[in-house]
Amino acid sequence: MDFRFLIADFRFQPKIANLKSKILRVLCLASCVLLWMVMECDAADGRMHLENGLRAYREGADFDKAISELQEAVRLGLDNRTELVQTHLYLGFAHIGKGQRMAAEAEFAKAIQLDPTLSLDPKLHSIKIITVFNETKERLVDSLTVVSVPGGAEVYLDGQSLGVTPLRLSDVLIGEHTLRVVKEYFLPKVLSIQVEKEKDNRIQVQLDKQAVELLITSQPPEAAIYVAGEYKARTPLSLEVVLDQEIAIKLAKEEFLDKELKVKLTEAGVSVSDIENVIPTEDGVGRIHIGLSPAPSPGSLRIVSDPPGATAHLDGIAMGETPLTIAKVTPGIRKLRVSMSGFASVTEKVEIISDRETTVEVALGGRLHVSSIPSGAQVFIDGEYMGITPLRTARIPAGSHQLRLAKEKHRDKLNAVVVERGQEKEIDIRLLPVKGSIAISSDPPGAAIYLDGESKGNTPLFIYGVMVGQHSLKLVKAGYEDWEKQITVDELEVSWQFGKLKR
């Protein structure tokens, strides 16, 4: 074929590249087919030499021919492991027939490494063959025990399935292996293990639970889903659960009746309290479809709080600030939560009745009614000024608070008070005056004493319990001019006063 026309013009260069690609693909395919045919021929030839070797050993006890044929079978290759195990076994038998124990042990070792569970029937083989084989195997294998928590897990050793736990394997090659333990609804565990000679080769595997997806759909769609009483989202919703975990689910949608369910993942599948049959999982997903029944005519809900401006949540969904009226609420028992900064949230169940308005009044915190003797004292709660006694406070967050009353010329009074939500607590406090003393003397003595216009006695005199602050002191004696002075009495101090009377 003349290819010169392909390069006559630059315009044909893309066609050249395309043709080269097709030629390469054809050559690759032809090479693969040829290689497969060669391998098939070798396998067929290997099988033929295996049969010739077996015949030479069994029928004529021609050990030399048997060894030659069987070695050629190994060189050419065989289709499967069983044929290869058989080949090495009979090579070992033939070597024993020739008195070549070491060569026999080498071939037995190859067979055992291919199949550690291999054993010989004493009825078919001589004591010498059985002895050499068993001694060889004894050096190469030991036992392995695999236990899992939980039990009933499938065990794979070097990729081969061997049974379920608890499992004891009597013939495992000494050395390193890959152990894989698998159980549904648990994470598979893969370990690199070492089997040692004459050791307690016991492996305990702790399996961790694997999360399974729960896909919840509803009719009608977009129903609100609550898990353990907490709002999550609207359907469809995907949740993750683990084995033996039970969750409480509620579906709610306006104009439909609420539906509450218990959902649990078991080894048999997903158990739903409202569904008779267990739902199997497919590809690690459990699908639950819930139908809701239409509700009777809706009602309405009026929410009032003291103080106002609190946020109202109905079944976990924020509805607005109080005072608030919610129209078209599905009849039934609903969960209402009212919250406000600085106050503890109030949660209560509310029954909504069809075609009726339900009013709920919520008191956030409580009140204090504070009075004092004498009145007119300043009231402080947790350091914040509230007013003058007698005083009825605004709403105060429930709990413990510090109450302080202060009045001039009186000692401050501190009290710890507990405010209860929705309650008004009466508190009466007597304030103690702050006092000092006055020591009064005069020249001449025996002068009458008047303190703030009130007669107290004659000098010299010590007066206890005088209110602190400014006072008017007057001394009077016949034949002498009156003596007057403004004095100051301090707390817990003695005010010393001396009056010299003039004629």
SVG drawing of the C-alpha trace seen along z (x, -y; Angstrom):
<svg xmlns="http://www.w3.org/2000/svg" viewBox="-65 -89 83 139">
<polyline fill="none" stroke="black" stroke-width="0.4" points="0.0,0.0 1.4,-3.4 1.1,-5.9 2.7,-8.8 -0.6,-10.5 -1.1,-10.9 1.7,-13.4 1.2,-15.2 -0.4,-18.1 -0.3,-19.5 -4.1,-19.5 -4.1,-15.7 -2.0,-15.7 -5.0,-15.2 -6.0,-12.2 -2.5,-10.7 -2.8,-11.1 -6.2,-9.5 -5.0,-6.6 -2.0,-6.0 -4.2,-5.9 -6.5,-3.2 -3.5,-1.2 -2.1,-1.3 -5.4,-0.1 -5.6,2.8 -2.0,3.8 -2.7,3.7 -5.8,5.8 -3.9,8.3 -1.1,8.5 -3.6,9.2 -5.3,11.9 -1.9,13.5 -0.8,13.3 -4.0,15.0 -3.6,17.7 0.0,18.3 -1.1,18.5 -4.0,20.9 -1.6,23.1 0.9,23.1 -1.9,23.9 -3.1,26.7 0.5,28.0 1.0,27.6 -2.1,29.7 -0.9,32.3 2.4,32.6 0.5,32.8 -1.5,35.7 1.7,37.4 3.4,36.9 0.5,38.3 0.3,41.3 4.1,42.0 3.8,41.8 0.6,43.8 0.9,46.5 4.6,47.1 6.2,45.6 8.6,43.9 9.7,41.2 12.2,39.6 9.7,39.2 7.1,38.0 9.4,35.3 10.4,34.2 6.8,34.0 5.5,32.3 8.3,29.7 7.5,28.9 3.8,28.5 4.9,25.9 7.1,24.1 4.4,23.8 1.7,22.8 -1.6,24.3 -5.2,22.9 -6.0,23.0 -4.6,23.3 -6.0,26.8 -4.0,28.2 -0.8,26.4 -1.3,27.8 -1.7,31.3 1.5,30.8 3.6,29.8 2.2,32.6 3.1,35.3 6.5,33.8 7.0,34.3 5.7,37.9 8.1,38.6 11.1,37.1 10.3,39.3 10.2,42.3 13.8,41.3 14.8,40.8 15.2,37.0 13.6,35.8 14.7,32.2 13.4,31.7 10.1,33.4 9.8,31.0 10.4,28.0 7.5,29.2 5.2,30.0 5.9,26.5 4.9,24.9 1.6,26.9 0.9,26.0 1.6,22.3 -1.0,22.5 -3.5,24.3 -2.7,24.3 -5.8,26.6 -4.3,29.3 -4.1,32.8 -3.3,36.3 -5.4,39.4 -3.5,42.2 -5.5,44.8 -4.0,43.5 -0.4,42.7 2.4,44.4 3.5,43.6 6.7,42.1 4.9,39.7 2.4,38.7 5.2,38.2 7.3,35.9 4.2,34.0 2.9,33.5 6.3,32.4 6.6,29.9 3.1,28.6 3.8,28.4 6.6,26.0 4.6,23.8 1.2,23.4 -0.4,22.6 -3.9,21.8 -5.7,18.5 -8.8,17.5 -10.8,14.5 -13.4,13.0 -15.5,9.9 -17.7,7.6 -20.4,8.0 -20.2,11.5 -21.5,12.9 -19.1,10.9 -17.7,12.4 -14.0,13.0 -11.8,12.6 -8.2,13.6 -6.0,12.4 -9.2,11.7 -10.7,15.2 -14.0,15.6 -13.5,18.2 -16.6,18.0 -18.2,15.9 -17.0,15.0 -16.2,16.5 -14.0,18.5 -11.0,20.8 -8.8,21.6 -6.5,24.5 -4.3,24.2 -3.0,20.7 0.4,19.9 2.9,18.5 3.7,14.9 1.9,11.6 -1.7,11.6 -4.5,9.1 -7.5,9.7 -10.9,8.1 -13.9,8.3 -17.3,7.3 -20.8,7.0 -23.8,5.2 -24.5,1.8 -20.9,1.8 -17.7,0.2 -15.5,2.9 -12.2,3.4 -9.0,4.2 -6.0,5.3 -2.5,6.5 -1.8,9.5 1.2,11.7 0.6,15.4 3.5,16.9 4.5,20.4 3.3,21.9 1.8,18.6 -1.7,17.8 -2.7,16.3 -6.0,14.8 -7.4,11.6 -10.3,9.7 -11.9,7.0 -14.1,4.2 -16.5,3.1 -17.8,-0.4 -21.4,-1.1 -21.8,-2.6 -24.3,-5.4 -27.1,-4.5 -29.1,-7.2 -32.8,-7.5 -34.6,-9.3 -38.0,-10.5 -40.6,-11.7 -44.3,-12.6 -47.6,-13.1 -48.2,-16.0 -44.6,-17.1 -42.8,-19.8 -44.1,-18.7 -42.2,-20.0 -40.1,-17.3 -39.2,-17.3 -36.6,-14.9 -36.7,-14.3 -38.9,-17.4 -36.5,-19.7 -37.4,-21.1 -35.1,-20.0 -36.4,-20.8 -39.2,-20.0 -39.6,-16.8 -37.8,-15.3 -35.2,-15.0 -32.2,-12.8 -31.1,-11.6 -28.2,-9.4 -28.9,-6.6 -26.8,-3.7 -27.9,-0.2 -30.3,0.1 -30.7,-3.7 -34.4,-4.7 -35.5,-8.2 -38.8,-10.0 -40.1,-11.7 -43.1,-14.1 -44.4,-15.3 -46.6,-18.4 -48.2,-20.5 -50.9,-23.1 -54.3,-21.7 -53.1,-18.1 -53.0,-16.1 -49.6,-15.7 -48.1,-12.2 -45.7,-11.0 -43.5,-7.9 -40.8,-5.8 -38.1,-4.8 -35.4,-2.2 -32.6,-0.7 -32.4,3.1 -30.4,5.8 -33.5,6.8 -34.0,3.2 -35.8,0.0 -38.6,0.5 -41.3,-2.2 -44.0,-2.2 -46.8,-3.1 -45.8,-0.5 -46.3,3.2 -43.4,4.5 -39.7,3.8 -38.4,1.6 -35.2,3.1 -32.3,0.9 -31.0,0.7 -27.5,-0.5 -27.2,-1.8 -30.4,-3.8 -33.7,-3.2 -36.6,-5.0 -39.7,-5.9 -42.7,-7.5 -45.3,-8.9 -48.9,-9.9 -50.6,-12.7 -54.4,-12.8 -56.3,-16.1 -57.1,-18.0 -60.5,-19.5 -61.0,-23.3 -58.1,-25.3 -58.3,-27.5 -56.3,-30.6 -53.8,-31.4 -53.5,-34.7 -50.3,-35.1 -49.8,-37.9 -46.7,-38.2 -45.7,-40.4 -43.5,-42.2 -44.5,-42.4 -42.0,-42.1 -41.1,-38.5 -40.5,-36.1 -43.1,-33.3 -42.2,-29.9 -44.9,-27.4 -43.7,-23.9 -40.1,-25.2 -40.8,-27.8 -40.5,-31.5 -43.8,-33.2 -43.2,-36.8 -43.2,-39.1 -45.9,-39.4 -48.7,-40.4 -49.3,-38.1 -52.3,-36.4 -51.6,-33.3 -54.4,-32.4 -55.1,-29.0 -53.4,-26.8 -54.0,-23.0 -56.2,-21.7 -54.4,-19.6 -51.8,-19.9 -49.1,-22.3 -45.8,-23.3 -45.5,-27.0 -42.2,-28.6 -41.9,-32.3 -38.5,-33.8 -37.0,-37.2 -33.5,-38.5 -32.8,-38.5 -35.6,-36.2 -35.8,-32.4 -37.9,-30.9 -41.3,-29.7 -42.5,-26.5 -46.0,-25.1 -48.4,-22.9 -51.4,-24.6 -54.6,-22.9 -55.9,-24.4 -59.6,-23.9 -61.2,-24.0 -62.9,-27.3 -62.0,-28.9 -59.4,-31.4 -57.2,-30.2 -55.5,-33.0 -52.4,-32.3 -51.0,-34.8 -47.4,-34.3 -45.7,-36.0 -41.9,-36.2 -40.4,-36.4 -42.1,-37.7 -42.7,-40.9 -41.7,-42.3 -43.8,-44.5 -41.4,-46.3 -42.3,-48.4 -40.1,-49.8 -40.3,-51.4 -39.8,-54.3 -41.0,-54.6 -39.3,-56.6 -36.2,-54.4 -34.5,-53.9 -34.8,-50.4 -31.9,-48.8 -32.1,-45.3 -28.8,-43.7 -27.3,-47.3 -30.0,-48.9 -32.1,-51.7 -35.8,-50.7 -37.7,-53.4 -38.9,-54.6 -40.8,-52.5 -43.5,-51.5 -42.7,-50.0 -44.3,-47.4 -41.5,-46.5 -41.8,-45.7 -41.2,-42.1 -38.0,-40.7 -36.3,-37.5 -37.0,-34.5 -34.3,-33.4 -32.1,-34.8 -31.5,-38.6 -29.9,-41.0 -32.2,-43.7 -30.8,-46.8 -32.7,-49.6 -31.0,-52.9 -32.3,-55.9 -30.5,-59.0 -29.6,-58.6 -30.4,-54.9 -28.3,-51.9 -28.5,-50.2 -30.4,-46.9 -29.2,-44.0 -31.5,-41.0 -31.3,-38.0 -34.7,-37.4 -35.9,-34.6 -38.3,-35.7 -40.7,-33.1 -42.2,-33.2 -45.7,-34.5 -45.7,-35.4 -45.7,-38.7 -43.7,-38.6 -44.3,-40.9 -41.2,-42.2 -41.4,-44.4 -38.1,-45.8 -37.4,-47.9 -34.5,-50.3 -32.3,-51.0 -31.4,-54.7 -27.7,-55.6 -26.9,-57.2 -24.2,-58.8 -23.9,-60.3 -23.5,-63.7 -21.6,-64.6 -22.8,-68.0 -21.4,-70.0 -21.7,-73.7 -20.2,-76.4 -22.0,-76.7 -23.5,-73.2 -27.2,-72.4 -28.3,-74.1 -31.4,-72.7 -30.6,-70.9 -32.9,-71.3 -32.0,-69.2 -34.0,-70.2 -36.4,-71.9 -36.9,-68.8 -36.0,-68.8 -33.3,-66.2 -32.3,-67.0 -29.6,-69.1 -25.8,-69.4 -23.7,-67.5 -25.4,-64.8 -24.4,-62.0 -27.1,-61.4 -27.0,-58.1 -28.7,-57.2 -28.9,-60.6 -29.6,-60.5 -26.6,-61.5 -26.7,-64.9 -27.3,-68.5 -29.0,-69.3 -29.9,-72.4 -28.5,-72.4 -29.7,-74.9 -28.7,-75.4 -30.9,-77.5 -30.3,-78.5 -32.0,-81.2 -29.9,-84.3 -27.9,-83.5 -28.2,-84.2 -29.3,-81.2 -26.5,-79.3 -27.3,-78.0 -25.3,-76.1 -25.7,-74.0 -23.9,-70.7 -23.1,-67.7 -23.5,-64.1 -21.5,-61.5 -22.1,-57.7 -20.7,-55.9 -19.0,-59.0 -19.3,-61.2 -19.9,-64.9 -18.4,-66.7 -20.1,-70.0 -19.3,-72.6 -21.4,-75.7 -20.1,-78.7 -23.1,-80.7 -23.0,-84.5 -24.9,-86.6"/>
</svg>
